[in-house]
Amino acid sequence: MSNEEIAGHIVTFAVQCGNASDPAAAARARGWIDDHDRPTSEGRALIDALGQQSRYGAYRLIV
């Protein structure tokens, strides 16, 4: 998955968490993406964990 795709998933997750007004800023505040909207190691770990949960039906990763 490219950096842009990962960042897109992170921002989508931020929206699902209730940060619809500025999800990118919320993701930056949590350290999931950097100031250039690239995923951080924490953001990559988040998407990896959500992908694992998706396999078990605990969470559905929206693409």
Rosetta constraint file for C-alpha pairs under 8 A:
AtomPair CA 1 CA 5 HARMONIC 6.11 0.50
AtomPair CA 1 CA 6 HARMONIC 6.53 0.50
AtomPair CA 2 CA 6 HARMONIC 6.27 0.50
AtomPair CA 3 CA 7 HARMONIC 6.01 0.50
AtomPair CA 3 CA 38 HARMONIC 6.14 0.50
AtomPair CA 3 CA 39 HARMONIC 6.33 0.50
AtomPair CA 4 CA 8 HARMONIC 6.02 0.50
AtomPair CA 4 CA 38 HARMONIC 7.11 0.50
AtomPair CA 5 CA 9 HARMONIC 6.27 0.50
AtomPair CA 6 CA 10 HARMONIC 6.22 0.50
AtomPair CA 6 CA 39 HARMONIC 6.58 0.50
AtomPair CA 6 CA 43 HARMONIC 7.96 0.50
AtomPair CA 6 CA 44 HARMONIC 7.02 0.50
AtomPair CA 6 CA 47 HARMONIC 7.11 0.50
AtomPair CA 7 CA 11 HARMONIC 6.18 0.50
AtomPair CA 7 CA 33 HARMONIC 6.77 0.50
AtomPair CA 7 CA 37 HARMONIC 6.70 0.50
AtomPair CA 7 CA 38 HARMONIC 6.14 0.50
AtomPair CA 7 CA 39 HARMONIC 5.43 0.50
AtomPair CA 7 CA 43 HARMONIC 7.82 0.50
AtomPair CA 8 CA 12 HARMONIC 6.12 0.50
AtomPair CA 9 CA 13 HARMONIC 6.11 0.50
AtomPair CA 9 CA 47 HARMONIC 7.22 0.50
AtomPair CA 9 CA 61 HARMONIC 7.79 0.50
AtomPair CA 9 CA 62 HARMONIC 7.27 0.50
AtomPair CA 9 CA 63 HARMONIC 6.88 0.50
AtomPair CA 10 CA 14 HARMONIC 6.27 0.50
AtomPair CA 10 CA 27 HARMONIC 6.96 0.50
AtomPair CA 10 CA 32 HARMONIC 7.05 0.50
AtomPair CA 10 CA 33 HARMONIC 7.79 0.50
AtomPair CA 10 CA 39 HARMONIC 7.94 0.50
AtomPair CA 10 CA 43 HARMONIC 6.75 0.50
AtomPair CA 10 CA 46 HARMONIC 7.85 0.50
AtomPair CA 10 CA 47 HARMONIC 6.90 0.50
AtomPair CA 11 CA 15 HARMONIC 6.38 0.50
AtomPair CA 11 CA 23 HARMONIC 5.56 0.50
AtomPair CA 11 CA 24 HARMONIC 5.56 0.50
AtomPair CA 11 CA 27 HARMONIC 6.35 0.50
AtomPair CA 12 CA 16 HARMONIC 6.38 0.50
AtomPair CA 12 CA 23 HARMONIC 7.53 0.50
AtomPair CA 12 CA 62 HARMONIC 7.39 0.50
AtomPair CA 13 CA 17 HARMONIC 6.24 0.50
AtomPair CA 14 CA 18 HARMONIC 6.70 0.50
AtomPair CA 14 CA 19 HARMONIC 5.60 0.50
AtomPair CA 14 CA 20 HARMONIC 7.43 0.50
AtomPair CA 14 CA 23 HARMONIC 5.29 0.50
AtomPair CA 14 CA 24 HARMONIC 7.52 0.50
AtomPair CA 14 CA 26 HARMONIC 6.68 0.50
AtomPair CA 14 CA 27 HARMONIC 6.18 0.50
AtomPair CA 15 CA 19 HARMONIC 4.72 0.50
AtomPair CA 15 CA 20 HARMONIC 4.67 0.50
AtomPair CA 15 CA 23 HARMONIC 5.56 0.50
AtomPair CA 16 CA 20 HARMONIC 7.69 0.50
AtomPair CA 19 CA 23 HARMONIC 5.06 0.50
AtomPair CA 19 CA 26 HARMONIC 6.56 0.50
AtomPair CA 22 CA 26 HARMONIC 6.47 0.50
AtomPair CA 23 CA 27 HARMONIC 6.10 0.50
AtomPair CA 24 CA 28 HARMONIC 6.12 0.50
AtomPair CA 24 CA 33 HARMONIC 7.84 0.50
AtomPair CA 24 CA 37 HARMONIC 7.63 0.50
AtomPair CA 25 CA 29 HARMONIC 6.08 0.50
AtomPair CA 26 CA 30 HARMONIC 6.33 0.50
AtomPair CA 27 CA 31 HARMONIC 6.27 0.50
AtomPair CA 27 CA 32 HARMONIC 5.21 0.50
AtomPair CA 27 CA 33 HARMONIC 5.90 0.50
AtomPair CA 28 CA 32 HARMONIC 5.78 0.50
AtomPair CA 28 CA 33 HARMONIC 5.00 0.50
AtomPair CA 28 CA 34 HARMONIC 5.86 0.50
AtomPair CA 28 CA 35 HARMONIC 6.90 0.50
AtomPair CA 28 CA 37 HARMONIC 7.82 0.50
AtomPair CA 31 CA 40 HARMONIC 6.87 0.50
AtomPair CA 31 CA 42 HARMONIC 6.70 0.50
AtomPair CA 31 CA 43 HARMONIC 7.05 0.50
AtomPair CA 32 CA 39 HARMONIC 5.93 0.50
AtomPair CA 32 CA 40 HARMONIC 5.46 0.50
AtomPair CA 32 CA 41 HARMONIC 7.51 0.50
AtomPair CA 32 CA 42 HARMONIC 5.46 0.50
AtomPair CA 32 CA 43 HARMONIC 3.83 0.50
AtomPair CA 32 CA 44 HARMONIC 7.54 0.50
AtomPair CA 32 CA 46 HARMONIC 7.76 0.50
AtomPair CA 33 CA 37 HARMONIC 5.30 0.50
AtomPair CA 33 CA 38 HARMONIC 5.22 0.50
AtomPair CA 33 CA 39 HARMONIC 4.25 0.50
AtomPair CA 33 CA 40 HARMONIC 5.17 0.50
AtomPair CA 33 CA 43 HARMONIC 6.14 0.50
AtomPair CA 34 CA 38 HARMONIC 5.42 0.50
AtomPair CA 34 CA 39 HARMONIC 6.32 0.50
AtomPair CA 34 CA 40 HARMONIC 6.22 0.50
AtomPair CA 39 CA 43 HARMONIC 5.28 0.50
AtomPair CA 39 CA 44 HARMONIC 6.18 0.50
AtomPair CA 40 CA 44 HARMONIC 6.21 0.50
AtomPair CA 41 CA 45 HARMONIC 6.11 0.50
AtomPair CA 42 CA 46 HARMONIC 6.13 0.50
AtomPair CA 43 CA 47 HARMONIC 6.36 0.50
AtomPair CA 44 CA 48 HARMONIC 6.12 0.50
AtomPair CA 45 CA 49 HARMONIC 6.04 0.50
AtomPair CA 46 CA 50 HARMONIC 6.14 0.50
AtomPair CA 47 CA 51 HARMONIC 5.99 0.50
AtomPair CA 48 CA 52 HARMONIC 6.28 0.50
AtomPair CA 49 CA 53 HARMONIC 6.25 0.50
AtomPair CA 50 CA 54 HARMONIC 6.00 0.50
AtomPair CA 50 CA 59 HARMONIC 6.61 0.50
AtomPair CA 50 CA 60 HARMONIC 7.77 0.50
AtomPair CA 50 CA 61 HARMONIC 6.61 0.50
AtomPair CA 51 CA 55 HARMONIC 6.52 0.50
AtomPair CA 51 CA 60 HARMONIC 7.97 0.50
AtomPair CA 51 CA 61 HARMONIC 6.52 0.50
AtomPair CA 52 CA 56 HARMONIC 6.91 0.50
AtomPair CA 53 CA 57 HARMONIC 6.24 0.50
AtomPair CA 53 CA 58 HARMONIC 5.11 0.50
AtomPair CA 53 CA 59 HARMONIC 5.46 0.50
AtomPair CA 53 CA 60 HARMONIC 7.70 0.50
AtomPair CA 54 CA 58 HARMONIC 5.74 0.50
AtomPair CA 54 CA 59 HARMONIC 4.66 0.50
AtomPair CA 54 CA 60 HARMONIC 4.94 0.50
AtomPair CA 54 CA 61 HARMONIC 6.23 0.50
